Each structure stands twice: as structure tokens, then as C-alpha cells.
Amino acid sequence: MLIEIAKEAMNTSTFIRPRVTTMVGGAGLALGAVIWLFGSSAQTPSFLTSTAPALVSAVVVLAAIIVLAIGARGESGITGASLISRSALILFGARSLLLIVFSAIPFTNISLAVAVGDSLIVLFALAAFAAAIVVAHAKILRGVSRWILFAVALCFTLVTVPTLTGLTQVGLFFSTPGVTLVMPGALLILGLSYFLYGFASTDARRTQIADSAKSHARASR
């Protein structure tokens, strides 16, 4: 998959791609995913081994998504200029941080806490697919990178929706240690794919500039 992304990024020479944006944003997503994986794989969960990594990961991921949404160094974000599109992607990126904040709220009404929790799960599942749709619709990215967020949204949904109240028996399977690594694993692949897309685009741009310089040099002789 990553090889295909690199090929697609180099296919068209005239399209201006968000090179720095995807490299910085992709690297941030990958870093956040690695920290998340570290916290999720802790054998004895504690503040230092699970809570702190989860919080740091959530902040890093949100920062990376903001870069991808608004762009870096004057480049366009991967959703285009639409405020609604950017907001959809940022809401997806804020998922982990908002869930951490929610879990820290001392609810006295258990029914209310369950209702809000279930609502957030559904909201973030919808936000994930909305983000995938706006990225694909913007056509800023090309090839696999344009569509890969759909796969990530599906992974997130398959892991989180079964934990809704009323689906407890199904949710028991999705709470096993191995399955809890699915979401950070999917996020890691997403980050690497965006980073590689930007890296390949940069290399293609350098080649284009070099070829253009050679053509001008030959024409001036």
C-alpha cells in the first residue's frame, strides 16, 4: 500500500501537492500512534504507563490533524479551504482528547454518563466518516492517500460502536488487549501514508525543477 502511495504521488507533475503539510501532519500522526500503542500495550496500567501516554498521544494527534486541516507554510490543508470540511477533520482528530476529558468528569448520575458516553461514541464514528468524505471530496490528495481515511474510520467504528450500551456482549470481544491496538495501529498506517505521500511529492517536485532547469539551459544555448 505504501509503495502505491509513493507511485501515485509522483504520477502528475503539474498538480501542486501539500508536501510539507502531509509530511509534518503524517509524522505527527505516526508519533501520536506510537505513543498510543505504548500506553495500550502496558501490562500493568497506571498513570505513567497508560494515562499519561494516552493524554500526550491525544494532544499530538490533535495538533497533527490541525496541521493537515489548515495546511503548513502557505500550503492548502487536505480538506481544502472550506471551514466545515476543516471542522469535520479536526473533530475527528479531537476524538481521543475529548474522550479523556469526558472520562475525567465526575458524573453523579450514571444514566446521564452512559447516555453522554454513547452519544460521543456515535458522534465520533460519524465524524470519522465525515472527515474521510471531505478529504476525498477535496481532491487535494491523489491515489490511495485520498481514500485511506475511510479504512481508518471503519477500523475506529468497528472497535468503538460495539461498546455501546446494549451491545455489551459484543463489546467484550472488542475490549481484549489485542483488539485495543487496532485503532493506534490504523492511525500509524495513516500517518506513515501521509508522510510518504509528502516525501514522494517533494522528491518528484525536485526532479521536475531539475528537469525544467536543464530544459532552459539547453534552450538558451
C-alpha positions in Angstrom: 0.0 0.0 0.0 2.7 2.5 0.9 4.6 1.8 -2.4 1.4 2.5 -4.3 1.0 5.8 -2.4 4.6 6.8 -3.4 3.9 6.0 -7.1 0.6 7.9 -7.1 2.3 10.9 -5.6 4.8 11.1 -8.4 2.4 10.4 -11.3 1.3 14.0 -12.1 3.9 16.7 -12.3 1.6 19.8 -12.6 -0.5 19.3 -9.5 0.6 21.3 -6.5 0.5 19.0 -3.6 0.6 19.9 0.2 4.1 18.4 0.6 5.1 20.0 3.9 1.6 19.7 5.3 1.4 15.9 4.7 4.9 15.3 5.9 4.5 17.2 9.2 0.9 16.1 9.8 1.8 12.5 8.9 4.8 12.4 11.1 2.7 13.8 14.0 0.0 11.2 13.5 2.6 8.4 13.4 4.3 9.8 16.6 0.9 10.0 18.4 0.1 6.5 17.3 3.4 5.1 18.6 2.8 6.8 22.0 -0.8 5.4 22.0 0.5 1.9 21.2 2.9 2.2 24.1 0.1 3.1 26.5 -2.3 0.5 25.2 0.3 -2.3 25.5 1.1 -1.6 29.1 0.8 -4.8 31.2 0.1 -3.0 34.4 -1.9 0.2 33.6 -1.0 3.2 35.7 -0.8 6.9 35.3 2.7 6.8 33.9 2.3 3.8 31.7 -1.2 4.3 30.3 -3.0 7.6 31.3 0.0 9.9 30.6 0.8 8.3 27.2 -2.9 8.5 26.2 -3.0 12.2 27.1 0.2 13.0 25.3 -0.8 11.0 22.3 -4.2 12.7 22.1 -2.6 16.2 22.1 0.0 15.2 19.5 -2.7 13.6 17.2 -4.9 16.7 17.5 -2.0 19.0 16.6 -1.1 16.9 13.6 -4.7 16.9 12.4 -4.9 20.7 12.7 -1.8 20.9 10.5 -3.4 18.6 8.0 -6.7 20.6 8.1 -5.3 24.1 7.8 -2.0 23.5 6.0 1.6 24.4 6.7 3.9 27.0 5.2 1.2 28.5 3.0 0.0 25.2 1.6 -3.6 24.1 1.4 -4.9 21.6 4.0 -6.0 18.2 2.8 -9.7 19.2 3.1 -9.5 22.4 1.0 -10.5 25.8 2.2 -14.0 25.0 3.5 -14.4 25.8 7.2 -17.0 23.0 7.6 -14.6 20.5 6.0 -11.7 21.6 8.2 -14.0 21.3 11.3 -15.0 17.8 10.4 -11.4 16.7 10.2 -10.5 18.5 13.4 -13.4 16.9 15.3 -12.1 13.5 14.2 -8.6 14.5 15.5 -10.0 15.7 18.8 -11.7 12.4 19.5 -9.2 10.9 21.9 -8.7 14.2 23.8 -12.4 14.8 24.3 -13.0 11.2 25.5 -10.2 11.6 28.0 -11.8 14.9 29.3 -15.2 13.1 29.4 -13.8 10.2 31.4 -12.4 12.7 34.0 -15.8 14.3 34.6 -17.2 13.1 38.0 -20.8 12.3 37.0 -23.2 11.6 39.9 -25.9 10.4 37.5 -24.8 7.1 36.0 -27.6 7.1 33.4 -26.6 10.5 32.2 -22.9 9.5 32.0 -23.9 6.4 29.9 -26.1 8.4 27.6 -23.4 11.1 27.0 -20.8 8.4 26.5 -22.9 6.5 24.0 -23.6 9.8 22.2 -19.9 10.6 21.9 -19.1 7.2 20.5 -21.8 7.7 17.8 -20.7 11.3 17.2 -17.0 10.4 16.7 -17.9 7.4 14.4 -19.9 9.8 12.2 -17.1 12.4 12.4 -14.5 9.8 11.2 -16.5 9.1 8.1 -17.4 12.8 7.6 -13.6 13.5 7.7 -12.9 10.8 5.2 -15.6 12.1 2.9 -14.4 15.7 2.9 -10.8 14.7 2.3 -11.9 12.5 -0.7 -14.2 15.3 -2.0 -11.5 18.0 -1.8 -9.3 16.0 -4.2 -6.2 17.7 -2.7 -4.5 14.3 -2.3 -4.2 11.7 -5.0 -4.3 7.9 -5.2 -4.5 5.8 -2.1 -3.9 8.8 0.2 -7.1 10.3 -0.9 -9.2 7.3 0.3 -7.2 5.7 3.2 -9.1 7.7 5.8 -12.2 5.6 5.0 -10.3 2.5 6.1 -9.2 4.2 9.4 -12.8 5.4 10.0 -14.1 1.8 9.5 -11.5 0.4 12.0 -12.4 3.0 14.6 -16.1 2.4 14.2 -15.8 -1.4 14.3 -13.8 -1.2 17.6 -15.9 1.5 19.4 -19.5 1.1 18.3 -19.9 -2.4 19.8 -19.1 -0.9 23.2 -22.4 1.0 23.2 -24.9 0.2 25.9 -27.0 -2.8 24.7 -24.1 -4.3 22.8 -22.1 -5.3 25.9 -21.6 -8.9 24.9 -20.1 -7.9 21.5 -18.1 -5.2 23.3 -16.4 -7.7 25.5 -14.5 -9.0 22.5 -13.5 -5.5 21.4 -12.0 -4.8 24.8 -9.4 -7.5 24.6 -5.8 -6.3 24.6 -5.1 -7.3 21.0 -8.1 -5.5 19.6 -7.3 -2.3 21.5 -4.2 -2.0 19.4 -6.3 -1.8 16.2 -7.0 1.9 16.4 -3.5 3.1 17.1 -2.2 0.7 14.5 -4.6 2.1 11.9 -3.6 5.7 12.9 0.1 4.7 12.5 -0.6 3.5 8.9 -2.5 6.7 8.2 0.4 8.8 9.4 3.0 6.9 7.5 0.9 7.0 4.3 0.6 10.8 4.5 4.2 11.3 5.4 5.3 9.1 2.5 3.0 10.9 0.1 4.5 14.2 1.1 8.1 12.8 0.9 7.4 11.4 -2.6 5.8 14.6 -3.7 8.9 16.6 -2.6 11.2 14.2 -4.5 9.0 14.5 -7.6 9.0 18.3 -7.3 12.8 18.4 -7.1 13.1 16.2 -10.1 10.6 18.4 -12.0 12.6 21.6 -11.1 15.9 19.9 -12.1 14.4 18.8 -15.5 13.0 22.3 -16.1 16.4 23.9 -15.3 18.1 21.5 -17.8 15.5 22.3 -20.5 16.0 26.1 -20.0 19.8 25.6 -20.1 19.6 23.7 -23.4 17.2 26.2 -24.9 19.5 29.1 -24.0 22.4 27.6 -25.9 
